[in-house]
Amino acid sequence: MAQLTQTSPTTTPRTPGPRFHRAWVIAVVAGAAIVTAGAFTTVPGLLMTPLHDDFSWDRGQIALAASVNMVLFGLTAPFAAALMDRVGTRRVVVGALLLVTTGALLTSVMTRPWQLVAYWGVLIGLGSGCLTMTFAASVTGSWIDKRRGLVTGALSSSSHLGQLLFLPLIAWAVDHYGWQPPVVTLAFVALAVTALVFLLLRDHPADVGAKPYGATEFVPKPAPASGAARRTLKVLFSAARTGPFWLLAGMFIICGASTNGIMWSNWAPAAHDHGMRVTAAASMLSLIGVFSALGAVFSGWLTDRFDPRRLLTTYFAIRALTLLVLPMVFSSTVTPTMIVFVVVYGLVDVATVPPVIALTRRCYGEDGPIVFGWTNSAHQLGAGASAFLGATARDLFGTYDVVWTTLSAVCLVAALMAVVVRIPRTA
């Protein structure tokens, strides 16, 4: 009987293939981290009025923290992409989420404007900057070979999914309990996601003996890249000598100014100017996040099938039209025309990301994620400028109408810029 139960040392164990690929677990965990970071990006707009009332701080002082956050959010991204190549994605993401958690907890006990800039602007800006669409590009580049555009679109939409999940709850909590309890709650959500990332996220398919999803051959894990900061700057200087980089960066400056830069910090005050309650305004912004998520996924699907340049031209032209009519659809209540604006604007909000990621990969090859990180930095520079200048324009003119008109005009410029991007023939 003993012989019957022994396993021959020469027998090869049968290893049935998994029903689903490990890449989907990685995508879900990465999406959770991006969702969490996205939840923090819209909070300053909801805190502007409560902080002004509680501390008598100027709106410009509060908007400055949001601007610093957006600028660092963008500048951190390319260095984070290179750092992930050096020390691993999981370590960088865990560290980033801990920074976000620390910044939120310190914000809840602040008493001075400079503390808001330091905690929310610097700490959360640096942490969330590691969890951007550049992070999404790095994950899909390592784990996904087939349907990469679709997965990139889904991960890109995760930031706006954070609005859908958290924004209405935060607005309700701010109305009923003040601004501090929601901030502390978000900090503990970030801490919980940190644990999830530590347990489940892996740097490369080779770490678990798997192929990238859709790949026909096993891909060995690359050796850690040395000189992360040096490589990031080297890629920037190399890309800056090419025309496509400046066109893509210019488009993304306009993209940032006309989306999160103006909306996340100034949407609620603009709606308040028309008599809309903060909860209704937050619900509309959350609904924009819903359709942004849908638009990003659909755009990823389109990017796998059509010329990314034509898609960008279409998206920017539609955005220009929606911003032009926005002053005419604002009111004290939610109207059918406001719903139409939210749906159409939302669908093209994040839709620009998959085409730009695809263009950076085609133009710059394996340096594509880092180049995209630099274009995303331009996006956040535009966003930071728009957040501050939008609030300043409101103080100067007493209305946001001039802001919407100006942004509409520059979106038309971006639509024309997309047409002239040249893709190398070898791409």
Secondary structure by P-SEA (a helix, b strand, c coil): cccccccccccccccccccccaaaaaaaaaaaaaaaaaaaaaccccaaaaaaaaccccaaaaaaaaaaaaaaaaaaaaaaaaaaaaccaaaaaaaaaaaaaaaaaaaaacccaaaaaaacccaaaaaaaaacaaaaaaaaacccccaaaaaaaaaaaaaaaaaaccaaaaaaaaacccccaaaaaaaaaaaaaaaaaaccccccccccccccccccccccccccccaaaaaaaaaaaaaaacaaaaaaaaaaaaaaaaccccccccaaaaaaaacccaaaaaaaaaaaaaaaaaaaaaaaaaaacccaaaaaaaaaaaaaaaaaaccccccccccaaaaaaaaaaaaacccccaaaaaaaaaacccaaaaaaaaaaaaaaaaaaaaaaaaaaaaaacccaaaaaaaaaaaaaaaaaaaaaccccccc
